[in-house]
């Protein structure tokens, strides 16, 4: 069942809500929308979970105001949805920039009504390089990406899609051309200005001080062939988040759930249905391969 929820600034966000049981909140990546999780919705709604997918402002079927695309604003949007639906002990599942927004939510709103967190190819701790942070894209590379959105958004989306999945997986025809066309169409459903402004937030935001405030159990899913949010990100996150586990996917790029769908779904179910190893403060992070 889909419906709209009004935010504090009167923007309306589209929310898909199916199934019953433990609530799972899915936060999509740039520049897609909640439909990217349709395979997880199909599977998990049959296993006794309530699947809630939010189209972030500017994307999918949600409103696309001219402003309001900072991590703080989008974390506040998430809080509004959680309170409106009166969710309790929900599991927050964030992909890419959705993972970044989820991290900001956990710190800014003190994990309000969230019991566990899954970060999938998260665009964190910082998406672009700094003087003290040599990971991810340079500012110039990100600015070029933003200019490509402004100049020829369909071509930018097609080029971005070529980086989204693992080359090794593609060699084995893990997904069809029809499937990549579908992902491309999801990107086209976004507004141009929302696509630009969230890209600017990706470029400018810094989550390093947020990480120490996350106290719940966290599992980090990281593709080892990820060209968008590189494997360094997963290592940095598991070292900085106190109760965290890193699960690595050898044959996956950024789109882990599409490159290795069976392993991803198995690991996600394991995260949801049983306690996973947590980081030991003395021994260091737990890494599963």
C-alpha positions as CSV (number, residue, x, y, z in Angstrom):
1,X,0.0,0.0,0.0
2,X,1.4,3.4,-1.0
3,X,0.5,6.8,0.4
4,X,1.9,10.2,0.9
5,X,3.2,11.8,4.2
6,X,3.6,15.5,4.6
7,X,6.9,16.8,5.9
8,X,7.5,19.9,8.1
9,X,8.1,22.1,5.0
10,X,4.9,20.7,3.4
11,X,6.8,18.5,0.9
12,X,5.0,15.2,0.5
13,X,7.0,12.0,0.4
14,X,5.7,8.8,-1.2
15,X,5.9,5.8,1.1
16,X,5.3,2.1,0.1
17,X,4.2,0.0,3.0
18,X,3.5,-3.7,2.6
19,X,3.4,-6.7,4.8
20,X,3.2,-7.0,8.6
21,X,5.5,-7.8,11.4
22,X,8.9,-6.2,12.3
23,X,9.1,-3.0,10.4
24,X,12.0,-2.6,7.9
25,X,12.7,0.9,6.6
26,X,14.5,1.0,3.2
27,X,16.5,4.1,2.2
28,X,17.4,4.1,-1.5
29,X,20.5,5.3,-3.3
30,X,21.1,8.2,-5.7
31,X,19.4,8.7,-8.1
32,X,17.0,5.7,-7.7
33,X,13.9,5.2,-5.6
34,X,12.3,2.6,-3.3
35,X,11.6,0.3,-6.3
36,X,15.2,-0.8,-6.3
37,X,14.4,-3.0,-3.3
38,X,11.4,-4.8,-5.0
39,X,13.1,-8.2,-4.8
40,X,13.7,-7.7,-1.0
41,X,10.1,-6.6,-0.6
42,X,8.8,-9.7,-2.3
43,X,11.0,-12.0,-0.3
44,X,10.7,-10.4,3.2
45,X,7.0,-9.6,3.1
46,X,6.5,-13.4,2.9
47,X,8.8,-14.0,5.9
48,X,6.7,-11.9,8.3
49,X,8.3,-8.5,7.8
50,X,6.7,-5.1,7.2
51,X,8.6,-3.5,4.3
52,X,8.6,0.3,4.2
53,X,10.2,2.0,1.2
54,X,10.6,5.8,1.2
55,X,11.1,7.8,-2.0
56,X,13.4,10.6,-0.7
57,X,12.4,14.1,-1.7
58,X,13.3,14.8,-5.3
59,X,13.1,11.1,-6.3
60,X,10.5,8.6,-7.4
61,X,7.0,9.7,-6.7
62,X,7.9,12.2,-3.9
63,X,7.7,15.9,-4.2
64,X,10.8,17.7,-5.5
65,X,11.1,21.1,-3.8
66,X,13.8,23.5,-4.9
67,X,15.7,23.1,-1.6
68,X,15.9,20.9,1.4
69,X,18.5,18.2,0.3
70,X,20.9,18.4,3.2
71,X,21.5,15.2,5.2
72,X,19.9,17.0,8.2
73,X,16.8,17.8,6.3
74,X,16.5,14.2,4.9
75,X,17.2,12.7,8.3
76,X,14.4,14.8,9.7
77,X,12.1,13.6,6.8
78,X,12.9,10.0,8.0
79,X,11.9,10.9,11.6
80,X,8.6,12.3,10.3
81,X,7.8,9.1,8.5
82,X,8.7,7.0,11.5
83,X,6.6,9.0,13.8
84,X,3.7,9.3,11.4
85,X,3.6,5.5,11.0
86,X,4.2,5.0,14.8
87,X,7.0,2.5,14.2
88,X,8.6,0.8,17.1
89,X,11.9,-1.2,17.1
90,X,12.3,-0.8,13.4
91,X,15.3,-2.0,11.4
92,X,16.9,0.8,9.2
93,X,18.4,-0.4,5.9
94,X,20.3,2.3,3.9
95,X,21.9,1.9,0.5
96,X,24.6,4.3,-0.7
97,X,23.4,7.9,0.0
98,X,20.5,6.2,1.8
99,X,23.1,4.7,4.2
100,X,24.7,8.2,4.7
101,X,21.3,9.7,5.6
102,X,20.7,6.7,7.9
103,X,23.9,7.4,9.7
104,X,23.0,11.1,10.1
105,X,19.5,10.0,11.4
106,X,21.1,7.7,14.0
107,X,23.3,10.5,15.4
108,X,20.9,13.4,15.0
109,X,17.8,11.6,16.3
110,X,19.6,9.3,18.8
111,X,18.4,6.1,17.0
112,X,14.8,7.1,17.7
113,X,12.7,3.9,17.4
114,X,15.5,2.0,15.5
115,X,16.8,-1.3,16.9
116,X,19.4,-2.3,14.2
117,X,21.1,-0.7,11.2
118,X,22.2,-2.2,7.9
119,X,24.5,-0.1,5.7
120,X,24.8,-1.3,2.1
121,X,27.6,0.2,0.0
122,X,27.1,3.3,2.2
123,X,28.4,6.7,0.9
124,X,30.2,7.2,4.2
125,X,32.1,8.2,6.2
126,X,32.8,10.9,3.5
127,X,32.0,10.5,-0.1
128,X,34.7,12.8,-1.5
129,X,38.3,13.4,-0.7
130,X,39.6,15.9,1.9
131,X,43.1,16.9,2.9
132,X,42.9,14.4,5.8
133,X,40.8,11.8,3.9
134,X,42.3,10.3,0.7
135,X,39.3,8.1,-0.1
136,X,36.5,8.3,-2.7
137,X,36.1,10.8,-5.6
138,X,37.9,14.1,-5.8
139,X,35.8,17.3,-5.7
140,X,36.6,17.8,-9.4
141,X,35.3,14.4,-10.3
142,X,32.1,15.0,-8.4
143,X,31.7,18.5,-9.9
144,X,32.1,16.9,-13.4
145,X,29.4,14.4,-12.4
146,X,27.1,17.3,-11.4
147,X,27.8,19.2,-14.6
148,X,26.9,16.0,-16.5
149,X,23.5,15.9,-14.8
150,X,22.9,19.5,-15.9
151,X,24.2,19.0,-19.4
152,X,22.7,15.6,-20.4
153,X,21.1,13.8,-17.5
154,X,20.0,10.7,-19.5
155,X,23.6,10.1,-20.8
156,X,25.0,10.7,-17.3
157,X,22.7,8.1,-15.9
158,X,23.7,5.6,-18.6
159,X,27.4,6.3,-17.9
160,X,26.8,6.0,-14.1
161,X,25.0,2.7,-14.6
162,X,28.1,1.3,-16.3
163,X,29.9,1.7,-13.0
164,X,27.1,0.4,-10.8
165,X,27.5,-3.3,-11.3
166,X,30.6,-5.5,-11.1
167,X,32.4,-6.2,-14.4
168,X,33.1,-9.7,-13.3
169,X,29.4,-10.3,-12.6
170,X,28.5,-8.8,-16.0
171,X,30.8,-11.2,-17.8
172,X,28.6,-14.0,-16.5
173,X,25.4,-12.2,-17.5
174,X,24.3,-11.8,-13.9
175,X,21.7,-9.3,-15.1
176,X,20.1,-8.7,-18.5
177,X,20.1,-5.6,-20.7
178,X,16.5,-5.3,-19.8
179,X,17.4,-5.1,-16.2
180,X,20.0,-2.4,-16.6
181,X,17.4,-0.5,-18.7
182,X,15.0,-0.8,-15.7
183,X,17.6,0.7,-13.4
184,X,18.2,3.5,-15.9
185,X,14.5,4.2,-15.9
186,X,14.4,4.5,-12.1
187,X,17.1,7.2,-12.3
188,X,15.1,9.0,-15.0
189,X,12.1,9.2,-12.6
190,X,14.1,11.5,-10.3
191,X,13.9,15.3,-10.7
192,X,16.9,17.0,-12.3
193,X,17.3,19.5,-9.4
194,X,16.9,16.8,-6.7
195,X,19.6,14.8,-8.5
196,X,21.9,17.8,-8.5
197,X,21.3,18.9,-5.0
198,X,21.7,15.5,-3.4
199,X,24.9,15.1,-5.4
200,X,26.1,18.4,-3.9
201,X,25.3,17.0,-0.4
202,X,27.3,13.8,-1.3
203,X,30.2,16.1,-2.2
204,X,30.1,18.4,0.8
205,X,28.8,16.4,3.8
206,X,31.0,14.7,6.4
207,X,29.8,11.9,8.7
208,X,32.9,11.1,10.6
209,X,31.7,12.7,13.9
210,X,28.3,11.0,13.6
211,X,29.7,7.4,13.7
212,X,30.7,7.3,17.3
213,X,27.1,8.0,18.3
214,X,25.8,4.8,16.8
215,X,25.3,2.3,19.6
216,X,23.0,-0.4,18.2
217,X,24.1,-3.5,16.2
218,X,25.2,-2.6,12.7
219,X,26.1,-4.8,9.7
220,X,28.0,-3.2,6.9
221,X,27.6,-4.8,3.4
222,X,30.5,-3.9,1.1
223,X,31.3,-5.0,-2.5
224,X,35.0,-5.5,-3.1
225,X,34.6,-4.3,-6.7
226,X,32.7,-1.2,-5.8
227,X,33.9,1.8,-8.0
228,X,31.5,4.3,-6.5
229,X,31.8,3.7,-2.7
230,X,35.1,1.8,-2.6
231,X,36.0,-1.0,-0.2
232,X,38.0,1.5,2.0
233,X,34.7,2.9,3.0
234,X,33.6,-0.4,4.6
235,X,36.9,-0.7,6.5
236,X,36.6,2.8,7.8
237,X,33.0,2.3,8.9
238,X,33.7,-1.0,10.8
239,X,36.6,0.6,12.6
240,X,34.6,3.7,13.7
241,X,31.2,2.2,14.6
242,X,31.4,0.5,18.0
243,X,29.1,-2.5,17.4
244,X,29.6,-3.3,13.8
245,X,30.3,-6.2,11.5
246,X,31.6,-6.0,8.0
247,X,30.3,-8.5,5.4
248,X,32.3,-8.4,2.1
249,X,31.1,-9.5,-1.3
250,X,34.0,-10.6,-3.5
251,X,32.1,-10.5,-6.8
252,X,30.0,-7.3,-6.2
253,X,30.3,-3.8,-7.3
254,X,28.1,-1.0,-5.9
255,X,24.8,-2.8,-6.7
256,X,25.5,-5.7,-4.3
257,X,21.8,-6.9,-4.2
258,X,22.0,-7.3,-8.0
259,X,25.5,-8.6,-8.5
260,X,25.2,-11.4,-5.8
261,X,21.5,-11.5,-5.1
262,X,21.4,-14.9,-3.3
263,X,24.3,-14.2,-1.0
264,X,23.0,-10.7,-0.3
265,X,19.6,-12.0,0.6
266,X,21.0,-14.7,2.7
267,X,23.2,-12.2,4.6
268,X,20.4,-9.8,5.0
269,X,18.1,-12.5,6.4
270,X,20.9,-13.6,8.8
271,X,21.2,-10.0,10.0
272,X,17.5,-9.7,10.5
273,X,16.8,-13.1,12.1
274,X,19.7,-13.7,14.5
275,X,22.3,-11.9,16.4
276,X,25.5,-11.4,14.4
277,X,29.0,-11.1,15.8
278,X,29.8,-7.6,16.9
279,X,33.0,-5.7,17.1
280,X,35.1,-6.4,20.1
281,X,36.8,-3.3,21.4
282,X,40.0,-5.2,22.0
283,X,40.2,-7.6,19.2
284,X,39.0,-5.2,16.5
285,X,36.3,-5.5,13.8
286,X,34.7,-8.8,12.7
287,X,34.9,-9.3,9.0
288,X,33.0,-12.0,7.2
289,X,33.8,-13.1,3.7
